[in-house]
């Protein structure tokens, strides 16, 4: 827990942290909406250069955990650090893929415009995106297989394409640590494959991805680590040792059909 | 008429300044309004505007005379108070925003009317000119007022230009902006301030009752013509500026309604009517989002569906014979759900498109028509198979479901269907999974 990376604040792309470091540390985190707690005393230390799933039933506080780490919801108690420093100092190293439903897709912008927003953070006040920023945005769109839809208005995109635009925007942030809120929710098969390829590519470059994930069956296939959450943290660690029937039972209670599906997924996923 | 000429040619220096002022205001309102509408803050503008009236009255009580800058300062203070009221009520109580706005509009405006009656009953009350603030009267502005408004409008325009990127990001995706480290609350407050200032600057020309329309209507009208934010802003500015200009000219030059007490036309309604006319034209005639374009699209889709149904019926009629170049009659195809009203028109259109040929009351599919028919039938049957295998729908139920979907299938969905059905369908046109209408009869 004390493996703290030195804080870095320059805006240039940073070398990813080497294996063994801690990307996110959450200490005794409690979050409440309207005085009703949704997260209780969560302690969590996530590794770097891994794909990490946050899993739990509806209302377990999965999205809230991401939002609390990102400073989008007020924290009742506890603290969060990113690469060993407060979030404020590490903002430039963090990318975010919100849930698709959180924005108005009839907004008058095209796919490239949205991806370009990923560059705004490093631009700072009043400065307009440069040619290099546009190049980076185009490249990000290309990585999610949407280069030819750059100038399509975003309402004209399918749900899966919209999700890929959000992913491309995060890629344009060129971060070391990505938070993704249900990136696979409601997407088509082509998009799911495209996202998986991008995630694996990020990991191979030493980047860390923390994703809220709702499909238990694909957890062993897509992710290295898992955090099981149900208002409190049930368990966290490598998928092989943590994503067990016992832990899932603790997380989900008695919903057995779901558990059987997951157990089967565990069996299938364990050798590979 | 000579006066109209004088106005339009800007011969009178005072008029020139007033017109420039209202036009610049329209431009600023179009810009700010675009962001307000996209952020769903349009109604806040209305609360701010109505709250301005008691602010004006209090300013008059304090200063004791008509003072344009003091009026605007009072209006702005009251407007900000109303906006803050709405924000606090929304955040701290269970009252929803629309109800909070209605409370602010009613409460502040009621207070304003009562206070203005007190002022008007004073011997010097008419000097305040509060009436012209309720419905707007550009003609009552003096040159210095208009210069002031012009300067305010110019400032607003510059601020919007400067904050363009920040406003766009925060309005589109506030959470992402915060995650990137932007002070979204401050940017939001900047937008609210722009809305307040713009509303208050519009009061002398458009009046408290209608000024919100100048924020909203040009922006909404502009949205019809474009999918790009810069173009939308430009058009909204243009529409707003033109409405301000035209409304002011009309209110100054139209012959006043008859009557002893007539005091001429108020400017606000005419400005808003000009903007509304632009909105109506946009609503109807805009190339992609307009109602007429929508109608054309629907009619085209219906025609395409009718032709595709015709081709499919012909294909399925000819399928048992194995000769798709054979002749058939219209009556062979039955009068199923495919050919509703005007049964002959699809035949005529298909012939005009070179898909079928007619001779002596009989039709034949052309080579092009056979290919199109095979494509249509394939899409239809792929859907049917998909619904049977993946959605557990009984084979004798799928026909109509597939019918609704197949005509709007984009190619990528078709490709995915094929991928999902891999191994289950041979290339080319698969056999129908259910008894066909035609073969069922024979």
Interface residues (C-beta under 8 A of the other chain):
Chain A: X67 X70 X71 X72 X88 X91 X92 X94 X96 X98 X102 X103 X104 X107 X108 X109 X110 X113 X114 X117 X120 X121 X123 X125 X126 X127 X128 X129 X153 X169 X173 X179 X188 X189 X190
Chain B: X38 X162 X163 X165 X166 X168 X169 X171 X172 X173 X175 X176 X177 X178 X179 X180 X181 X182 X223 X226 X227 X228 X229 X231 X232 X412 X416 X419 X420
